[in-house]
Amino acid sequence: MNTQVAIIGAGPSGLLLGQLLHNAGIDTVIVERQTPEYVLGRIRAGVLEQGTVDLLREAGVAARMDCEGLVHEGVELLVGGRRQRLDLKALTGGKTVMVYGQTEVTRDLMEARKASGALTIYSASNVQPHELKGERPYLTYEKDGQTYRLDCDYIAGCDGFHGVSRQSIPEGVLKHYERVYPFGWLGMLADTPPVNHELIYAHHERGFVLCSQRSHTRSRYYLQVPLEDRVEEWSDERFWEELKARLPDDVAERLVTGPALEKSIAPLRSLVVEPMQYGHLFLVGDAAHIVPPTGAKGLNLAASDVNYLFRILVKVYREGRTDLLAQYSPLALRRVWKGERFSWFMTQLLHDFGDHKDAWDQKMQEADREYFLTSPAGLVNIAENYVGLPYEAVE
Ligand SMILES: Cc1cc2nc3c(=O)[nH]c(=O)nc-3n(C[C@H](O)[C@H](O)[C@H](O)COP(=O)(O)OP(=O)(O)OC[C@H]3O[C@@H](n4cnc5c(N)ncnc54)[C@H](O)[C@@H]3O)c2cc1C
C-alpha cells in the first residue's frame, strides 16, 4: 500500500493532521494500535486555546464544538485567601478559551475522517518505521496475524509519549530535557454541575486544587496528592471531603457531589526532546514533549505542532518547498518551549512543594504569587500565555 503521509497514532494530533491534510488533497493513512473505543475512553484535556479552536474550525470539524463548547472569558485564581479573577478577554484584547473535552474533539475528528473515506487502520500491532533517512520511508505493522507494508513520502509520529516513533530514532540523536515533580494529580470526573461557572485554580496549604468542567452538567476536579498515593485509597467520599477542605467556605457550600465516572492519578512531568525531526520522520505532540497539566497546554501544544507540520507539508506538495521541512523542528520548538515555561511556572506558583523547596525557594514562590496576582503586568503575563501565544507564519 502507498500513501503520501503515513501517520502513526489516532489521538488528537494524528487525527487533526490527517483531516487538515486530507482537506488539502494530500493522501494520508493513519495506523493506530488501539481500537476506536479505547481511544475515546481516555479522559484527558478540556481547555482549548483560541489557536486550537481556529485550527479545528479550519479542519471543518467544529460544528458540535461551536454548539456545545463553553466559551470562557476568565478564570479564578485563589491564593492565600485572596481571590483574583483573571479577565482573559480584557487582558488579551479579546481572546478567550473554549471548554470542550479532548474526548469530544477526538470523536468529532474520528467521525469526520470516517465520512471523508480516508483510511485509519485500528488495532495495528508492532508498528515500525523504516528507512527514515532514505528517500522512500515505510511502515510495517501487523493486523489479524498478517504483516503489512505502507510506503510513503513522510511519516508523522503522532503516537504519544509511549509510542514507537521517538524510540525508533537512533540513540544519541535526540537531546532530552526533563523535570519530574514530587507530586501527582488525582482527577475525578462526575456528572454534577460545576461548582463555578469559570475554572478555579487554587493554592492551599493542603495542596493545589483545580475545579474544571466539561459541560454545564459534567465536572472535572483535581487534587494535588503525594506520588505514593494509590487511587484505591481515595473513595468518592474522601475525595469530596478533601476538595471541600481546600476551597473557601462559600465555594465549598455550593459544591454538588455525586458518584465518580472516572478517577485516576497522573504524575506531573515536563519533558522535551530536540530535534523534533529525524530524516523523513516528524515528531508531533506528546511524542516529543510532555507538560504538567497546570497550564492546560498538552493538547494545545499538540495542535500547535500540527499547525506547523500541516502548513509546511502543503507548501512542500503544492510549491515544491522541501527546504521548509528543516524548519519544522525549530518553529515547533520555539512555541513548545514557551508552553513548557508557562506550565512549569504555573506548577511552581500554585503547588505545595513541602520539603522539596528550601526556605529561600519558598520565599521566592510567595513573592511570585504576590507579584503576579497583584500587578497588572503580572496578570497580563498569565492571561496571554493561558489563552495561547500566537503561531508564527510559515514562509
Ligand atoms: C491522564 C492525562 C491527563 C491529561 N490532562 C490534560 C489536561 O487536563 N490538559 C491538557 O492540556 N492536557 C492534558 N493531558 C495531555 C493531553 O491529553 C495530551 O497532550 C494529548 O493527548 C496529546 O495528543 P497526542 O495525539 O499527541 O497524543 P495521544 O493523545 O497520546 O495519542 C497518541 C495515539 O497514538 C497511539 N499509539 C501509541 N503508540 C503507538 C504505536 N506504537 N503504534 C500505533 N499507535 C500508537 C495511542 O494509542 C494514541 O491513540 C493529559 C494527559 C494524560 C495522560
The ligand as a MOL file (V3000), in Angstrom:
LIG
                    3D

  0  0  0     0  0            999 V3000
M  V30 BEGIN CTAB
M  V30 COUNTS 53 58 0 0 0
M  V30 BEGIN ATOM
M  V30 1 C -4.0400 11.3350 32.3110 0
M  V30 2 C -3.8120 12.5410 31.4370 0
M  V30 3 C -4.4710 13.7390 31.7100 0
M  V30 4 C -4.2600 14.8460 30.9130 0
M  V30 5 N -4.9060 16.0220 31.2050 0
M  V30 6 C -4.6600 17.1030 30.4550 0
M  V30 7 C -5.2850 18.3370 30.7150 0
M  V30 8 O -6.0590 18.4460 31.6500 0
M  V30 9 N -4.9920 19.3960 29.9150 0
M  V30 10 C -4.1350 19.2870 28.8410 0
M  V30 11 O -3.9210 20.2600 28.1080 0
M  V30 12 N -3.5280 18.1420 28.5640 0
M  V30 13 C -3.7770 17.0520 29.3410 0
M  V30 14 N -3.1760 15.9090 29.0510 0
M  V30 15 C -2.2930 15.8910 27.8990 0
M  V30 16 C -3.0600 15.7010 26.6000 0
M  V30 17 O -4.0580 14.7440 26.7820 0
M  V30 18 C -2.0670 15.2870 25.5400 0
M  V30 19 O -1.1390 16.3350 25.3920 0
M  V30 20 C -2.7040 14.9520 24.1980 0
M  V30 21 O -3.4510 13.7560 24.2840 0
M  V30 22 C -1.6110 14.7780 23.1340 0
M  V30 23 O -2.1810 14.2670 21.9630 0
M  V30 24 P -1.3500 13.3230 21.0260 0
M  V30 25 O -2.2720 12.9990 19.8990 0
M  V30 26 O -0.0450 13.9370 20.7180 0
M  V30 27 O -1.0150 12.0200 21.8920 0
M  V30 28 P -2.0210 10.9130 22.4720 0
M  V30 29 O -3.3180 11.5100 22.8550 0
M  V30 30 O -1.2480 10.1670 23.4880 0
M  V30 31 O -2.3140 9.9440 21.2310 0
M  V30 32 C -1.3230 9.0610 20.7350 0
M  V30 33 C -2.0090 7.9180 19.9950 0
M  V30 34 O -1.0140 7.0730 19.4620 0
M  V30 35 C -1.3630 5.7140 19.7380 0
M  V30 36 N -0.1320 4.9280 19.7850 0
M  V30 37 C 0.7890 4.8780 20.7820 0
M  V30 38 N 1.7770 4.0450 20.4700 0
M  V30 39 C 1.5040 3.5630 19.2530 0
M  V30 40 C 2.1640 2.6410 18.4020 0
M  V30 41 N 3.3170 2.0650 18.7560 0
M  V30 42 N 1.6080 2.3440 17.2160 0
M  V30 43 C 0.4340 2.9320 16.8280 0
M  V30 44 N -0.2490 3.7980 17.6040 0
M  V30 45 C 0.2840 4.1060 18.8030 0
M  V30 46 C -2.0800 5.7880 21.0720 0
M  V30 47 O -2.9160 4.6620 21.2930 0
M  V30 48 C -2.8760 7.0680 20.9170 0
M  V30 49 O -4.1490 6.8650 20.3570 0
M  V30 50 C -3.3610 14.7780 29.8230 0
M  V30 51 C -2.7030 13.5930 29.5490 0
M  V30 52 C -2.9030 12.4850 30.3400 0
M  V30 53 C -2.1550 11.2050 30.0380 0
M  V30 END ATOM
M  V30 BEGIN BOND
M  V30 1 1 1 2
M  V30 2 1 2 3
M  V30 3 2 2 52
M  V30 4 2 3 4
M  V30 5 1 4 5
M  V30 6 1 4 50
M  V30 7 2 5 6
M  V30 8 1 6 7
M  V30 9 1 6 13
M  V30 10 2 7 8
M  V30 11 1 7 9
M  V30 12 1 9 10
M  V30 13 2 10 11
M  V30 14 1 10 12
M  V30 15 2 12 13
M  V30 16 1 13 14
M  V30 17 1 14 15
M  V30 18 1 14 50
M  V30 19 1 15 16
M  V30 20 1 16 17
M  V30 21 1 16 18
M  V30 22 1 18 19
M  V30 23 1 18 20
M  V30 24 1 20 21
M  V30 25 1 20 22
M  V30 26 1 22 23
M  V30 27 1 23 24
M  V30 28 2 24 25
M  V30 29 1 24 26
M  V30 30 1 24 27
M  V30 31 1 27 28
M  V30 32 2 28 29
M  V30 33 1 28 30
M  V30 34 1 28 31
M  V30 35 1 31 32
M  V30 36 1 32 33
M  V30 37 1 33 34
M  V30 38 1 33 48
M  V30 39 1 34 35
M  V30 40 1 35 36
M  V30 41 1 35 46
M  V30 42 1 36 37
M  V30 43 1 36 45
M  V30 44 2 37 38
M  V30 45 1 38 39
M  V30 46 1 39 40
M  V30 47 2 39 45
M  V30 48 1 40 41
M  V30 49 2 40 42
M  V30 50 1 42 43
M  V30 51 2 43 44
M  V30 52 1 44 45
M  V30 53 1 46 47
M  V30 54 1 46 48
M  V30 55 1 48 49
M  V30 56 2 50 51
M  V30 57 1 51 52
M  V30 58 1 52 53
M  V30 END BOND
M  V30 END CTAB
M  END
